[in-house]
Amino acid sequence: MDKNALLKKFGKNVKIERIKKDLTQEQLAEIMNVSQNYIANIERGKANMSLAKIYELANFLNVKITTLVDFTQD
């Protein structure tokens, strides 16, 4: 899997979990103290999160970090 595919899959996982929690991009951005644009770019696979931010995101979404970085499913 190349970097672009990896980022897109990660972004898809983030979006799925955000929607499951009934959060808008704006709400998640506010909780994480980042911009809505940053969340949108993550979900589109256009931005890369640091491991620390991924850990923080998993905590905010109340999911295991492995849920966000599971690239085995389509």
GUBALO-449475 format. One record per residue (C-alpha): residue number from 1; residue in one letter; x, y, z. Coordinates in steps of 0.02 Angstrom, whole numbers. Example, Ala and Ser with C-alpha at 12.3 -4.5 7.8 and 13.67 -1.06 7.14 Angstrom:
+-----+------+--------+--------+--------+
!  nr ! rest !   east !  north !     up !
+-----+------+--------+--------+--------+
!   1 !    A !    615 !   -225 !    390 !
!   2 !    S !    684 !    -53 !    357 !
+-----+------+--------+--------+--------+
END
This chain:
+-----+------+--------+--------+--------+
!  nr ! rest !   east !  north !     up !
+-----+------+--------+--------+--------+
!   1 !    M !      0 !      0 !      0 !
!   2 !    D !     73 !    168 !    -48 !
!   3 !    K !     69 !    325 !     59 !
!   4 !    N !    -82 !    402 !    -29 !
!   5 !    A !   -186 !    244 !    -10 !
!   6 !    L !   -135 !    232 !    173 !
!   7 !    L !   -186 !    412 !    209 !
!   8 !    K !   -352 !    389 !    119 !
!   9 !    K !   -392 !    230 !    217 !
!  10 !    F !   -345 !    315 !    380 !
!  11 !    G !   -455 !    463 !    335 !
!  12 !    K !   -600 !    347 !    295 !
!  13 !    N !   -580 !    263 !    464 !
!  14 !    V !   -579 !    432 !    552 !
!  15 !    K !   -737 !    486 !    460 !
!  16 !    I !   -827 !    324 !    501 !
!  17 !    E !   -788 !    340 !    686 !
!  18 !    R !   -831 !    525 !    690 !
!  19 !    I !  -1000 !    491 !    612 !
!  20 !    K !  -1032 !    347 !    732 !
!  21 !    K !  -1008 !    472 !    874 !
!  22 !    D !  -1130 !    591 !    787 !
!  23 !    L !   -999 !    728 !    776 !
!  24 !    T !   -977 !    855 !    637 !
!  25 !    Q !   -804 !    898 !    575 !
!  26 !    E !   -824 !   1065 !    663 !
!  27 !    Q !   -866 !    984 !    829 !
!  28 !    L !   -720 !    862 !    819 !
!  29 !    A !   -603 !   1003 !    770 !
!  30 !    E !   -659 !   1106 !    920 !
!  31 !    I !   -635 !    957 !   1039 !
!  32 !    M !   -461 !    927 !    970 !
!  33 !    N !   -415 !   1111 !    961 !
!  34 !    V !   -377 !   1104 !    775 !
!  35 !    S !   -461 !   1182 !    624 !
!  36 !    Q !   -609 !   1105 !    533 !
!  37 !    N !   -504 !   1115 !    376 !
!  38 !    Y !   -372 !   1003 !    457 !
!  39 !    I !   -505 !    871 !    499 !
!  40 !    A !   -573 !    883 !    321 !
!  41 !    N !   -399 !    858 !    250 !
!  42 !    I !   -369 !    708 !    362 !
!  43 !    E !   -533 !    629 !    307 !
!  44 !    R !   -491 !    659 !    123 !
!  45 !    G !   -318 !    584 !    144 !
!  46 !    K !   -234 !    750 !    107 !
!  47 !    A !   -148 !    774 !    275 !
!  48 !    N !    -45 !    664 !    388 !
!  49 !    M !    -71 !    658 !    577 !
!  50 !    S !     70 !    630 !    699 !
!  51 !    L !     61 !    475 !    808 !
!  52 !    A !     28 !    586 !    959 !
!  53 !    K !   -122 !    666 !    871 !
!  54 !    I !   -187 !    495 !    816 !
!  55 !    Y !   -179 !    438 !    998 !
!  56 !    E !   -270 !    597 !   1053 !
!  57 !    L !   -401 !    572 !    917 !
!  58 !    A !   -431 !    391 !    970 !
!  59 !    N !   -457 !    450 !   1149 !
!  60 !    F !   -580 !    586 !   1096 !
!  61 !    L !   -677 !    461 !    989 !
!  62 !    N !   -667 !    330 !   1127 !
!  63 !    V !   -596 !    197 !   1012 !
!  64 !    K !   -439 !     94 !   1013 !
!  65 !    I !   -299 !    169 !    910 !
!  66 !    T !   -297 !      7 !    810 !
!  67 !    T !   -472 !     47 !    748 !
!  68 !    L !   -407 !    202 !    662 !
!  69 !    V !   -252 !    120 !    590 !
!  70 !    D !   -336 !    -40 !    530 !
!  71 !    F !   -298 !    -42 !    345 !
!  72 !    T !   -353 !   -221 !    312 !
!  73 !    Q !   -535 !   -187 !    272 !
!  74 !    D !   -606 !    -99 !    118 !
+-----+------+--------+--------+--------+
END
